[in-house]
């Protein structure tokens, strides 16, 4: 049985006394800890006695009352303040609030070291510490049993929760999603609240993060893993799990989280290599089909999706983990300019991808892959659809279902249109390493302004005039005739679409 506050005050050689709150003297003290942090409750839990020299105690009455309320709501057993140190005067409002809450406020004589109080509590609680040690060993036995029997993951988490007398969750502190498959969903709003709290702290975890949401109380601890992960303990407010044991549980679950993350990163690497090989046709279709099945995909029911990740996406690993946490079969070929992802051709898969990449990201979706050796064509289709989505201002476009007015509907049509009008220019540029096509595109985009176009191209106006004369000679079009200008402009747009290029202001392939 732990020592009570009143019993600690009664220890003769400590000579402690009550400032206020002696009605709470029967509260149990699990540990006595020294801290002058203003937010000490983020490192202390129920049953802890806070010892302070007063630096964290506000000077004004209202601030002192708030400080006391925070200690009480966190379940601390009391506050002990050193005499004649740095504490401001304890205001009447502070002492009255302590009486109302029956929250012990103690005085420690100046000649009594704080460590003497800690030792007195530790010695008095030696039996309880022995019980905690036994329970700690039982937690690690649960880990050993889970590893030997293959009952890891959510099964291990449930066993740890049973031993701690609470419900445990493992949440990704970036996505707010459960880390383990088959893990129960967190109560509504709690995960989002946790992530929002961490954002306010710029990702820095305190020792203990208390989260209250829609009547649910929880304690969140950082799991020591590479990816920001939280162990969340749900409790009823009366039976709060032991924080020292929770910390051990966090260390145990870290091993499981790192195992899962390592498997996911390996799958991500292999998936990227597979998709790259399919796009370059460096793999036989039969072999590719088999490897696709290993990743949970079938060529006859898969599509490629092109998109430009948002600035906050955080890179390839974050995207892969976000997709894996949604249990979405996928392959990812990452580029900050434009990503390519293979997913099943289902509405559920599209919704999962949308949730992972964010609602503001524009998606272009190919026709069904059908065969592994059609991957290069499907990639171009996805990029075509992505460009069309940008042009139309739509969040999602499937290949062939929508293109800007007067433009070709398919890659084949676009290539024919571009080659018919611009073929001579493209051939001339390739043979002579010139920039006629680029100069024409910019000249038309700038509404045929000679001066502005020359400045953007960093050439003399006469150089641009010469280039446009050459364009007219090669194409047989006259830049003074509206019909010819329209034809050239549409051909340039068709060329952009055939290459999956959104133009000067749209994302390019990396």
C-alpha positions as CSV (number, residue, x, y, z in Angstrom):
1,X,0.0,0.0,0.0
2,X,1.4,3.4,-1.0
3,X,2.0,6.1,1.6
4,X,-0.6,8.8,2.0
5,X,-0.1,12.6,2.0
6,X,-0.9,12.8,5.7
7,X,1.5,9.9,6.6
8,X,4.3,11.7,4.7
9,X,3.6,14.9,6.6
10,X,3.7,12.9,9.8
11,X,7.3,11.6,9.2
12,X,9.2,13.3,12.0
13,X,12.5,14.0,10.3
14,X,10.9,15.7,7.3
15,X,9.0,18.3,9.4
16,X,6.6,19.0,6.6
17,X,3.3,20.8,7.2
18,X,0.0,21.6,5.4
19,X,-0.5,25.0,3.8
20,X,-4.0,24.0,2.8
21,X,-6.0,21.0,1.6
22,X,-5.5,18.7,4.5
23,X,-8.9,17.1,3.7
24,X,-7.1,15.4,0.9
25,X,-4.5,13.9,3.2
26,X,-5.7,10.4,2.7
27,X,-4.6,10.5,-1.0
28,X,-2.0,8.0,-2.0
29,X,1.5,9.1,-3.2
30,X,3.1,6.9,-5.8
31,X,6.2,9.0,-6.3
32,X,7.6,12.4,-5.3
33,X,9.1,14.4,-8.2
34,X,10.9,17.7,-8.4
35,X,10.0,20.1,-11.3
36,X,9.8,23.8,-11.8
37,X,8.3,23.6,-15.3
38,X,5.1,25.6,-15.8
39,X,3.5,22.6,-17.6
40,X,4.7,19.9,-15.1
41,X,1.5,17.9,-15.6
42,X,2.8,16.9,-19.0
43,X,5.4,14.8,-17.3
44,X,3.6,13.7,-14.1
45,X,0.6,11.5,-13.6
46,X,-2.0,10.4,-11.0
47,X,-0.5,9.8,-7.6
48,X,2.6,11.9,-8.1
49,X,3.6,14.6,-5.6
50,X,5.1,17.7,-7.2
51,X,7.9,19.3,-5.3
52,X,8.8,22.8,-6.4
53,X,11.0,25.7,-5.2
54,X,8.2,28.0,-6.6
55,X,9.6,29.2,-9.9
56,X,6.7,27.6,-11.8
57,X,4.1,29.2,-9.5
58,X,2.4,32.3,-11.0
59,X,2.5,35.5,-8.9
60,X,-1.1,36.6,-9.4
61,X,-4.1,35.0,-7.7
62,X,-5.9,33.9,-10.9
63,X,-2.8,32.3,-12.3
64,X,-2.1,30.4,-9.1
65,X,-5.7,29.1,-9.0
66,X,-5.4,27.9,-12.6
67,X,-2.1,26.2,-11.9
68,X,-3.7,24.4,-8.9
69,X,-6.7,23.3,-11.0
70,X,-4.3,21.8,-13.6
71,X,-2.5,19.8,-11.0
72,X,-5.7,18.5,-9.5
73,X,-7.4,17.6,-12.8
74,X,-4.2,15.6,-13.7
75,X,-4.7,13.5,-10.6
76,X,-1.6,14.6,-8.7
77,X,-1.6,13.8,-5.0
78,X,-0.4,17.2,-4.0
79,X,2.0,20.1,-4.3
80,X,4.9,20.6,-1.9
81,X,6.7,24.0,-2.0
82,X,10.1,24.7,-0.4
83,X,10.1,27.3,2.3
84,X,12.1,30.5,1.8
85,X,13.1,29.7,-1.8
86,X,11.7,31.4,-5.0
87,X,7.9,30.9,-4.5
88,X,5.8,34.0,-4.6
89,X,3.4,34.5,-1.7
90,X,0.5,32.0,-1.7
91,X,-2.6,34.1,-2.3
92,X,-5.8,33.6,-0.2
93,X,-7.6,32.7,-3.5
94,X,-5.0,29.9,-4.0
95,X,-5.3,28.5,-0.5
96,X,-9.1,28.7,-0.7
97,X,-9.1,26.9,-4.0
98,X,-6.9,24.2,-2.5
99,X,-9.5,23.8,0.4
100,X,-12.3,23.6,-2.1
101,X,-10.6,20.9,-4.1
102,X,-9.3,19.1,-1.0
103,X,-5.9,19.3,-2.8
104,X,-3.0,19.1,-0.4
105,X,-0.5,22.0,-0.6
106,X,2.5,21.3,1.6
107,X,5.5,23.1,2.9
108,X,9.0,21.6,2.9
109,X,11.4,23.2,5.4
110,X,14.4,24.9,3.8
111,X,16.8,22.6,5.6
112,X,15.1,19.4,4.2
113,X,16.5,18.3,0.8
114,X,13.8,17.4,-1.7
115,X,15.7,14.1,-2.3
116,X,14.9,13.2,1.4
117,X,11.2,13.4,0.6
118,X,11.6,11.3,-2.5
119,X,13.5,8.6,-0.5
120,X,10.9,8.6,2.2
121,X,8.2,8.0,-0.4
122,X,10.2,5.3,-2.2
123,X,11.0,3.5,1.1
124,X,7.4,3.6,2.2
125,X,6.3,2.3,-1.2
126,X,8.8,-0.5,-1.6
127,X,6.1,-3.2,-1.6
128,X,4.2,-1.3,-4.3
129,X,7.4,-0.9,-6.3
130,X,7.9,-4.6,-6.1
131,X,4.4,-5.2,-7.5
132,X,5.1,-2.7,-10.3
133,X,8.3,-4.6,-11.1
134,X,6.3,-7.9,-11.3
135,X,3.7,-6.3,-13.6
136,X,6.5,-4.9,-15.8
137,X,8.0,-8.3,-16.2
138,X,4.6,-9.6,-17.2
139,X,4.3,-7.0,-19.9
140,X,7.6,-8.1,-21.4
141,X,6.5,-11.8,-21.0
142,X,3.5,-10.9,-23.2
143,X,5.9,-9.6,-25.8
144,X,8.0,-12.8,-25.7
145,X,4.9,-14.9,-25.9
146,X,3.5,-13.0,-28.8
147,X,6.8,-13.3,-30.8
148,X,7.1,-17.0,-30.2
149,X,3.5,-17.8,-31.2
150,X,3.2,-15.2,-34.0
151,X,0.4,-13.4,-32.1
152,X,1.8,-9.9,-32.7
153,X,0.1,-6.8,-34.0
154,X,-3.4,-6.0,-32.7
155,X,-3.3,-9.3,-30.6
156,X,-0.3,-8.1,-28.6
157,X,-1.8,-4.6,-28.1
158,X,-5.0,-6.2,-26.7
159,X,-3.0,-8.3,-24.3
160,X,-1.0,-5.3,-23.1
161,X,-4.3,-3.4,-22.6
162,X,-5.8,-6.2,-20.6
163,X,-2.8,-6.3,-18.2
164,X,-2.9,-2.5,-17.8
165,X,-6.7,-2.4,-17.3
166,X,-7.4,-0.1,-20.3
167,X,-8.0,0.0,-24.0
168,X,-4.8,0.7,-26.0
169,X,-4.5,2.2,-29.5
170,X,-1.4,2.8,-31.7
171,X,-2.0,5.9,-33.9
172,X,0.2,7.5,-36.5
173,X,0.8,11.0,-35.1
174,X,0.9,12.4,-38.6
175,X,-2.1,10.8,-40.4
176,X,-4.2,10.0,-37.2
177,X,-4.8,6.5,-38.6
178,X,-4.3,3.2,-36.7
179,X,-0.8,1.8,-37.2
180,X,-1.9,-1.9,-36.9
181,X,-4.3,-3.7,-39.3
182,X,-7.4,-5.1,-37.7
183,X,-7.0,-2.6,-34.9
184,X,-10.2,-1.0,-33.5
185,X,-10.9,2.5,-34.8
186,X,-10.4,5.3,-32.2
187,X,-13.5,7.1,-30.8
188,X,-14.8,9.8,-33.1
189,X,-12.7,12.9,-33.1
190,X,-10.0,11.7,-30.7
191,X,-7.3,10.9,-33.3
192,X,-7.8,14.2,-35.1
193,X,-7.7,16.1,-31.7
194,X,-4.4,14.3,-30.9
195,X,-2.8,15.3,-34.2
196,X,-4.1,18.9,-33.9
197,X,-2.5,19.1,-30.4
198,X,0.8,17.8,-31.7
199,X,0.7,20.3,-34.6
200,X,0.3,23.1,-32.1
201,X,3.4,21.9,-30.4
202,X,5.2,21.6,-33.7
203,X,5.3,17.8,-33.4
204,X,7.1,17.8,-30.0
205,X,5.6,15.2,-27.7
206,X,5.4,16.0,-24.0
207,X,6.0,13.2,-21.4
208,X,2.2,12.7,-21.2
209,X,-0.4,14.2,-23.5
210,X,-3.9,14.3,-22.1
211,X,-6.6,14.2,-24.7
212,X,-10.3,14.7,-23.9
213,X,-12.8,14.5,-26.7
214,X,-16.6,14.0,-26.8
215,X,-16.6,12.5,-23.3
216,X,-13.6,10.2,-23.9
217,X,-10.5,10.6,-21.8
218,X,-7.1,9.4,-23.0
219,X,-3.4,9.5,-22.2
220,X,-1.0,9.6,-25.1
221,X,2.7,8.7,-24.9
222,X,5.3,8.9,-27.6
223,X,6.3,5.5,-29.0
224,X,10.1,5.6,-29.6
225,X,10.1,4.9,-33.4
226,X,11.4,6.7,-36.5
227,X,7.9,7.7,-37.6
228,X,5.9,9.8,-35.1
229,X,3.6,7.3,-33.3
230,X,1.5,7.6,-30.2
231,X,0.4,4.9,-27.8
232,X,-3.1,6.0,-26.6
233,X,-4.7,4.6,-23.4
234,X,-8.4,5.1,-23.1
235,X,-9.7,5.3,-19.5
236,X,-12.8,6.1,-17.6
237,X,-11.3,8.9,-15.4
238,X,-11.4,6.8,-12.3
239,X,-9.1,3.9,-13.2
240,X,-6.1,5.6,-14.8
241,X,-3.4,3.3,-15.9
242,X,0.0,3.4,-14.2
243,X,2.2,5.8,-16.2
244,X,5.4,3.9,-15.6
245,X,3.8,0.7,-16.9
246,X,2.4,2.6,-19.9
247,X,5.9,3.8,-20.7
248,X,7.1,0.1,-20.8
249,X,4.1,-0.7,-23.0
250,X,5.2,2.1,-25.4
251,X,8.7,0.6,-25.6
252,X,7.3,-2.8,-26.3
253,X,5.0,-1.6,-29.0
254,X,7.9,0.3,-30.6
255,X,9.4,-3.1,-31.6
256,X,6.2,-4.1,-33.3
257,X,5.8,-0.7,-35.1
258,X,9.4,-0.7,-36.4
259,X,8.8,-4.3,-37.7
260,X,5.7,-3.2,-39.5
261,X,7.4,-0.1,-40.9
262,X,10.4,-2.1,-42.1
263,X,8.0,-4.5,-43.9
264,X,6.2,-1.6,-45.5
265,X,9.3,0.2,-46.6
266,X,10.6,-3.0,-48.2
267,X,7.2,-3.4,-50.0
268,X,7.4,0.2,-51.1
269,X,10.9,-0.3,-52.6
270,X,10.0,-3.5,-54.4
271,X,6.8,-1.9,-55.6
272,X,8.6,1.1,-57.1
273,X,11.1,-1.1,-58.8
274,X,8.3,-3.2,-60.3
275,X,6.4,-0.2,-61.6
276,X,9.6,1.3,-63.0
277,X,10.5,-2.0,-64.8
278,X,6.9,-2.2,-66.2
279,X,7.1,1.4,-67.6
280,X,10.5,0.7,-69.2
281,X,9.4,-2.8,-70.4
282,X,12.3,-4.4,-68.5
283,X,10.2,-7.2,-67.2
284,X,8.3,-10.0,-68.9
285,X,4.5,-9.7,-68.7
286,X,4.0,-13.1,-67.0
287,X,6.6,-12.2,-64.3
288,X,5.1,-8.8,-63.8
289,X,1.6,-10.3,-63.4
290,X,2.9,-12.6,-60.7
291,X,4.6,-9.7,-58.8
292,X,1.5,-7.6,-59.1
293,X,-0.5,-10.3,-57.4
294,X,2.1,-10.3,-54.5
295,X,1.3,-6.6,-54.1
296,X,-2.4,-7.3,-54.0
297,X,-3.1,-6.0,-57.6
298,X,-4.3,-7.6,-60.8
299,X,-3.5,-6.1,-64.2
300,X,-7.0,-6.6,-65.5
301,X,-8.4,-4.5,-62.6
302,X,-5.8,-1.9,-62.0
303,X,-5.3,1.7,-63.2
304,X,-2.4,4.2,-63.0
305,X,-3.1,7.6,-61.3
306,X,-0.9,10.6,-62.0
307,X,-0.9,13.6,-59.6
308,X,1.4,16.3,-58.2
309,X,1.8,15.8,-54.5
310,X,1.1,18.7,-52.2
311,X,3.9,20.6,-50.6
312,X,3.0,19.1,-47.2
313,X,3.0,15.5,-48.5
314,X,6.3,14.8,-46.8
315,X,7.8,12.5,-49.5
316,X,7.6,9.0,-50.8
317,X,7.6,7.2,-47.4
318,X,4.8,9.3,-46.0
319,X,2.6,8.6,-49.0
320,X,3.4,4.9,-49.0
321,X,2.6,4.6,-45.2
322,X,-0.6,6.7,-45.6
323,X,-1.7,4.2,-48.4
324,X,-0.7,1.2,-46.3
325,X,-2.5,2.4,-43.2
326,X,-5.7,2.6,-45.4
327,X,-5.0,-1.0,-46.4
328,X,-4.9,0.0,-50.1
329,X,-3.0,-2.3,-52.5
330,X,-0.7,0.0,-54.5
331,X,2.6,0.7,-56.2
332,X,4.2,4.1,-56.0
333,X,6.7,5.8,-58.3
334,X,7.5,9.0,-56.6
335,X,8.4,12.4,-58.0
336,X,7.9,15.8,-56.4
337,X,6.7,17.0,-59.8
338,X,4.3,14.2,-60.7
339,X,3.7,10.9,-58.9
340,X,2.4,7.7,-60.5
341,X,0.5,5.2,-58.4
342,X,-1.1,1.9,-59.4
343,X,-4.3,1.1,-57.5
344,X,-7.3,-1.2,-58.0
345,X,-10.0,0.3,-60.4
346,X,-12.6,0.7,-57.7
347,X,-14.4,3.6,-56.0
348,X,-13.2,2.4,-52.6
349,X,-9.6,2.6,-53.8
350,X,-10.0,6.0,-55.3
351,X,-11.5,7.3,-52.0
352,X,-8.6,5.8,-50.1
353,X,-6.1,7.5,-52.4
354,X,-7.9,10.8,-52.1
355,X,-7.7,10.5,-48.3
356,X,-4.0,9.8,-48.5
357,X,-3.0,12.6,-50.9
358,X,-5.5,15.3,-49.7
359,X,-8.6,16.8,-51.2
360,X,-6.8,19.6,-53.0
361,X,-4.6,17.3,-55.2
362,X,-5.7,16.9,-58.8
363,X,-5.9,13.3,-60.0
364,X,-5.6,11.9,-63.6
365,X,-6.6,8.2,-64.0
366,X,-5.7,6.0,-66.9
367,X,-7.9,3.4,-68.6
368,X,-7.7,-0.1,-67.0
369,X,-4.2,-1.5,-67.3
370,X,-5.5,-4.9,-68.6
371,X,-1.9,-6.2,-69.3
372,X,1.3,-5.5,-67.6
373,X,3.0,-4.6,-70.9
374,X,0.5,-1.8,-71.4
375,X,2.0,0.2,-68.5
376,X,3.8,2.8,-70.6
377,X,0.6,3.6,-72.5
378,X,-1.4,3.7,-69.2
379,X,1.2,6.1,-67.8
380,X,0.7,8.5,-70.7
381,X,-3.1,8.2,-70.4
382,X,-2.8,9.1,-66.7
383,X,-0.7,12.1,-67.5
384,X,-3.1,13.1,-70.2
385,X,-6.0,12.9,-67.8
386,X,-4.0,14.8,-65.2
387,X,-3.3,17.6,-67.7
388,X,-7.0,17.7,-68.7
389,X,-8.0,17.9,-65.0
390,X,-5.8,21.0,-64.6
391,X,-7.1,22.6,-67.8
392,X,-10.7,22.0,-66.8
393,X,-10.3,22.9,-63.1
394,X,-11.5,19.5,-62.0
395,X,-10.3,17.4,-59.0
396,X,-10.3,14.1,-61.0
397,X,-10.5,13.2,-64.7
398,X,-10.4,9.7,-66.2
399,X,-8.7,9.2,-69.5
400,X,-10.9,9.9,-72.5
401,X,-13.9,11.0,-70.5
402,X,-13.2,14.8,-70.6
403,X,-10.9,17.1,-72.4
404,X,-11.0,20.8,-73.0
405,X,-13.3,21.9,-75.9
406,X,-12.0,21.5,-79.5
407,X,-9.0,19.3,-78.3
408,X,-8.5,15.6,-79.3
409,X,-10.2,13.0,-77.1
410,X,-7.4,10.4,-77.2
411,X,-3.6,10.2,-77.3
412,X,-3.8,8.8,-80.8
413,X,-5.9,11.8,-82.1
414,X,-3.5,14.2,-80.3
415,X,-0.4,12.7,-81.8
416,X,-1.9,12.8,-85.3
417,X,-3.0,16.4,-85.0
418,X,0.3,17.6,-83.6
419,X,2.3,15.7,-86.2
420,X,0.2,16.9,-89.1
421,X,0.7,20.6,-88.2
422,X,3.9,20.8,-86.2
423,X,5.8,17.8,-87.7
424,X,8.2,19.9,-89.8
425,X,9.0,22.2,-86.8
426,X,9.6,19.3,-84.5
427,X,11.9,17.6,-87.0
428,X,13.8,20.8,-87.7
429,X,14.3,21.5,-83.9
430,X,15.6,17.9,-83.4
431,X,18.0,18.1,-86.4
432,X,19.3,21.6,-85.7
433,X,19.0,21.9,-81.9
434,X,16.8,24.9,-82.3
435,X,13.8,26.2,-80.3
436,X,11.2,26.9,-83.0
437,X,8.4,25.0,-81.2
438,X,9.0,26.7,-77.8
439,X,9.3,30.1,-79.4
440,X,6.0,29.6,-81.3
441,X,4.3,28.5,-78.1
442,X,5.4,31.4,-76.1
443,X,4.7,33.9,-78.9
444,X,1.1,32.7,-79.1
445,X,0.7,32.5,-75.3
446,X,1.8,36.2,-75.2
447,X,-0.8,37.2,-77.7
448,X,1.8,37.6,-80.5
449,X,3.6,40.4,-78.6
450,X,7.0,40.6,-80.2
451,X,8.7,42.6,-77.5
452,X,7.3,40.6,-74.5
453,X,8.0,37.3,-76.2
454,X,11.6,38.2,-77.0
455,X,12.2,39.3,-73.5
456,X,10.9,36.0,-72.1
457,X,13.0,34.1,-74.6
458,X,16.0,36.3,-73.8
459,X,16.6,37.0,-77.5
460,X,16.6,40.1,-79.7
461,X,13.3,40.9,-81.3
462,X,14.7,40.4,-84.8
463,X,15.8,36.9,-83.8
464,X,12.2,36.1,-82.8
465,X,11.0,37.6,-86.1
466,X,13.4,35.3,-88.0
467,X,12.2,32.3,-86.0
468,X,8.5,33.0,-86.8
469,X,9.3,33.4,-90.5
470,X,11.0,30.0,-90.4
471,X,7.9,28.6,-88.7
472,X,5.7,29.9,-91.5
473,X,8.0,28.5,-94.1
474,X,8.1,25.0,-92.5
475,X,4.4,24.7,-91.7
476,X,2.9,26.6,-94.7
477,X,0.8,28.7,-92.2
478,X,0.6,32.5,-92.0
479,X,0.8,34.1,-88.5
480,X,-1.2,37.0,-89.8
481,X,-4.2,34.8,-90.6
482,X,-6.6,34.0,-87.7
483,X,-7.5,30.6,-89.1
484,X,-3.8,29.6,-89.3
485,X,-3.0,31.0,-85.8
486,X,-5.9,28.9,-84.4
487,X,-4.7,25.8,-86.1
488,X,-1.2,26.3,-84.8
489,X,-2.4,27.0,-81.2
490,X,-4.6,23.9,-81.2
491,X,-1.8,21.8,-82.5
492,X,0.5,23.0,-79.7
493,X,-2.2,22.1,-77.1
494,X,-2.6,18.7,-78.7
495,X,1.2,18.2,-78.5
496,X,1.1,19.1,-74.8
497,X,-1.7,16.6,-74.2
498,X,0.0,13.8,-76.2
499,X,3.1,14.3,-73.9
500,X,1.1,14.7,-70.7
501,X,2.4,18.2,-70.4
502,X,0.2,20.8,-68.9
503,X,2.0,23.7,-70.4
504,X,4.2,26.5,-68.9
505,X,2.2,26.9,-65.7
506,X,1.4,23.3,-65.0
507,X,3.5,20.6,-63.3
508,X,6.1,18.9,-65.5
509,X,7.4,15.4,-65.3
510,X,10.5,15.0,-63.2
